[in-house]
Amino acid sequence: MGTFSSTSPLLAWINKLRGPRQKQAKSFEENRLSQGAFETIERGVKTVALERIVGSVGRYHDFDRSFRPRQHLPGERLERVKALMRQGRKLPPVKLYQIKDEYYVLDGNHRIAASRQLGRRQIEARILEFIPSKNTLENILYREKTAFHDKTGLSNTIELTELGQYDLLAAQIEEHRRCLESAHEGPVSFKNAASDWYRTIYRPLRTIIEKGNLISRFTGRTPDDLYAYISHQQWARGQERKYGIGIDRLIPKDMEEFRKKMAEKKEFEYPEMKRQVTAFVLINIRARNENRIMDKLFALEEVREIHSVHGDVDLIVKIVLTRDLLASDSEIIAHFVQDNIRQISGVISTQTLIPGFSKIKE
């Protein structure tokens, strides 16, 4: 009998009739060996997002990545489970093995398949976590994150990308615990202190960071990374900075003082980590280019005034910029002038003046 090549029209037609090939569910054992995940921790019963369940412990050949049963499997059992779910019958939790952020089914493949087909997004599961032991950066960070969340009992995940940063957060919580004990004149557990720290210190500062859109300047970092960096600089190191000094007016140098300041505000009242910067740019231009250049400058949103003058300079331009509190005035002004003014054809030179103190009449 002849064979079909991969480019055979007949084979292509057969594959089309079969429909798109579905990726096989991932193998737990293969991932466990590749990660060196042998130590286990019982996590109890939790709600798990179905999209995080990526494979099966023993039956990964029988289901695809979306937990649709392969065609060779009878569908009666799946239909029975779907019928029970439609009736609102409470089924026992499925059993899952966890490796980092992925879950594998030990028991409950049909319940998961039925939940997916019914459009559900979560399922109740009893979880046994396997901790990866191989010393890759990703695994070390994961172990640090796991240890931090086990110690604090926080249900909200904090994602850091640099080693050792979870220890800095734990030190903040310990400091906050001592302050709470002093205020309440009695013992406070670390987990209770962590819960209060998250609500009254971490969450307000992280919200301020998000409102300031600081993360856009730090590729590959998370808002939690910026929280760790800013809070450590403000409350642990206390070193003088050459830039970003405006942050001191927004975030006190003492962590507990910051907590008290934020306690007086609702979340929508949290200040933005931004400020306006005014500068004057003195411009020299080539002859007979004045009107064209003035029109180009005036079209820029940041340009508020333009004046043609006689003397050592040709134009005086007033600009108003917005910057975050980690940048410097000179940095943001220099970038704007270089990118938006000096690139205009006919501009010979620029000089920037930053007001030190101003009085303005209405």
N, C-alpha and C positions, 0 to 999 in steps of 0.2 A: 504494500500500500504506500502511496506517495505521502510526503509530508508537506505541511504548509509553512511558508516562511513568515516571519513576523510582519512582513509587509503585504501578505496575501490578502486580496480583496475579500475572499470568502471568509478568512479568519476574522477580518475586521467586521464583516457583517454579523458573524456569530457572536463576537464580543459585544456588538451593539445591542443584539437581542437580549443578551445576558444582563445588560445594564452596567452601570459603573461599578468597578471593583471597590469593595469596602476594605479598609485597613483592618487587619486582625487586631483584636484586643491585646494589650501588652501583657507580657509574661512577668508575674511577680518574681519568680525565682531568678530569672535573668537579671532583673534590676537589683534584686537583693545581693547577688554575687558581685555585680559590677560596682555597687556602692559599699560592699563590705558591711552590710547592715545585718548584724546578728544579735546585738543587745536589744531587748524589748522593754516597753513601758505600757502598762494598761492605762488607756485613756477613758474608759467607761463609755457611756452612751452619749452621743452627740448628734447634732444635725449636720449633715454633710451635703455640700452642693453636688448634684449629680454630674456636673461637668468635670469635677475633680476625680471621679471614678473612671480610671483609664484601662483597667485590665482585670484579670481574674487569677486566682491562685492556682486552680487546677483545671479550669475549663476555658482557658483563653482561646483554644482552637474552635470552640463552639459558638463564639460571639464575635461581632466586629466591634470597632471602637465606640459605636453608638449603642452597643449592647442589643443589636438586632440578632436574633438567633440565625445560624446558618440554615440554608435551605433543607439540609438533610435531617434537621431536628423536627419532631412533631410539634404542632403549635397548640395542642389542647391545654397543656398546663399553663402556658402563658395566657390564654384566653380566660381560664378559670381565675387566675390571679387578678387580671384586669377587671373581671366581673365583681370580685370581692372588693376591690378598691373603689369601684363606682358605687357600690352599696354603702360605702363608708365604714366597712369592717376594719378594725384595727389589727394590723398584722405585726408579728414580732419584728424587732429591729434586725436589719441585715448585719452580717459580720464582715468587717473589713480589716485588712492589713494596710498600714500606712507607711510609706517611705517618703519623707519630706512632705511635699505638698500634693502627692499623688496617692490614690487609694486603689486597693485591689480586693476583689470580692472573694471571701472565703465561703460564705453561704448567703444566698439571696440573689443569684443571677436573674431569675425570672421576675422577682419583685422590682429589681432595678430596671430591667427591660420594660416591664409594664408601666412603671412610673414615668419613664422617658416617653413612651408612646402616648400616655395620657397628658403629656405636656407639663408634668410637675418638674420642679427645679431642685428640690431637696428631698432627702430621705433620712430617717432615723437609723443610726448605726452604732453597733458596739465595736470599738476600735482597739486594736493592738498595734502600737507603733514600733517600727524597727528603726533604730538609730544608725545612720551611716557612720562608719569608722574610718574610711579612707581620708587622709589629710589633704584634700583639695581645699582651695579657698572657699568654694561654695559650701562644702560640708562643714568646715570649721565655723563659718558664719552661721550655718543652720544650727549647729550644736550650741553655739553661744545664744542664739535666739531662743531655742527650746529651753535652755537652762534658765534664762531670764524670765520667760513666761511661766515656767513651772514655779519659780521662786516667788514671783509677784502675784500669780493667779489672775493676771489680766486677760480678759477674753478678747480684747482688741489687739490685733497684731501690729507690732512696731517693726518696720523693715529698715535695717541699717546695712550699709555696704562696706564698712570698714571694720577691721578686727579691733576688739577691745572697747568699742563704743557702748556696748550693753553694760559693761562694768561701770562706765561713767553715769549711766542712767540709774543703775542700782545704788551708786553712791549718793545721788540726788535724793532718791527715795529714803535712804537711811538717814540722811540729814533732815529730811522733812519729818520722818518718824520721831526723831528726837525732839523736834520743835512741837509736834503734836502732843508728845508725852509731857513736855514742860507746860504747855497751855492747859491740858486736861488734868494735870497732876496725877497721872496714872498710866499704866502700861498700854501701849498701842502696838498691835502686831504689824509685822512687815507688810503683810498682804492688805490689811486695812489702810496702812499708810500709802501703799502703792495705788490703791483705788482712789484715795483722796488726791494724791499727787497727779494722777492722770486727769482727773476732773478739774482741778483748780490751778494747775501749773502747766502740765504738758499740753493739754488740749487748747487753752487760751493762746499760748505762744505759737503752737503749730498753726492755729487759725490765722494769726497775724502774719505768719510766714506765707501762708497760702494766699491771703488777700494781697500781699505785696508781690505775688508772682515771682518770688526770688528763684524758684526752682528752674526757671527758664535760662538762668545764667550758669547753671551747674549741670552740664550734660552727664548723664549716667548716675546722678545722685537722686535720692528720694527726699521728700519733705522732712522725713524723720532724721536723715543725715544732717540737714540744715538746723533742725532743732538741737541735735546733739552738739553741733559746732558752735552755734550762737550761744546756747545756754552755758556751755563749758567756758567759752571766752568771757562771758559776763559774770558768771557766778563762781567759777573755780580759779581761773587764772588771773583775772583782773588786771591784765597788762594793758598799758597804754597803746592805742592804735594810731597809725598814721592816716587811716581813712576810716569812714563809717562811724565817726564820733557822734553823729546825730542819733545813733541807736541808743545812747545812754539816756536821752530824754524820754525815750519810749519804753525801754526796758531797764528798770533799776538794777544796780550792781548786786543787790541782795535778792536771793530767790524768794524768801518769805515776804519781802516788801512787794515784789512783783505779784505774788499771790493775793495779797491784800488789795493791791491796786486793781486787779482784774475782778475781784469779788464784788466791787462796786459797780461793775458794768454788765450789761447783757451782751450776748455774743455779737449781735449786729452793731453794738457800740464799740467793739474792739477797734483800736486805731489801725490805720493802714501803714505799712512800713515803707512809706514814700514821702518825698518832700519836693517842693518846687525850687528850682534854681534859676535866678535871673542873671544874665550877663549881657555885656555890650561888646559887639565885635566891630573893630575899626578896619575898614577895607580899602585897599588901593586897587584901582582897576585901570585897564587900558582905555585910551581915549575913544570916544564915540560908542562905548558899550554900556553907558550908564542906564538908559531906559530898559534895555533888554535884561540886564542883570537885576535891576530893581524889581522887574516883573517876576523873574524866577524866584528871587528871595521872598517876595511878598506872598507867593503861592505856598510857601512852607508854613505848616500849621504852627510851628514853634516860634515863628517870627511875628512879633507884635508891633514893631515900629521900624520904619526905615527913614533915614534922613540923609539927603545929599548936602554936603557941606563944602566950604572952601577952606583950604589950608593944607596941612601935611597929609590928610587922609581924604578920600573921596566920599565914602559912605559910612554912616554909623547905624548899626542894626541892633535892636533890642530883641533878645531871645529869652523865652521862658521854657525850661526843660523840666521833666519829672524824672527823678532818680530814686532808687531804693537806698536804704540806709547802710548797705554794705559797700556802696560805691562812694567815690569822692566827687566833689563838685568839679574839680579840674579834669578828672577822667571823663565824666559824661559830657562836659563842654568840649573837650578836645576831640572826642569821637564825633560829635555832631558837626563841629566846624570842618573837620577833615572830610567827612563823608558827604556833607550837604552844601558847603560854601566853597571850599577850596577847589572842588571838582568842577565848578562852573567855569566855562570858557570865558576868558577875559579878566578873571580875578588874578591879580599879581601877588598880593600879600595880605595877611590878616594879623590883627593883634587883638587879644581878648582881655577885657577888663571885668573883674568880678567885684561887685559892690561889697564893701565891708560893713557899712551901716547906712541905712537909707531913711529919709523922711519923705512921704508922698502925700500931696494934697489931693483931695477928691476932685 
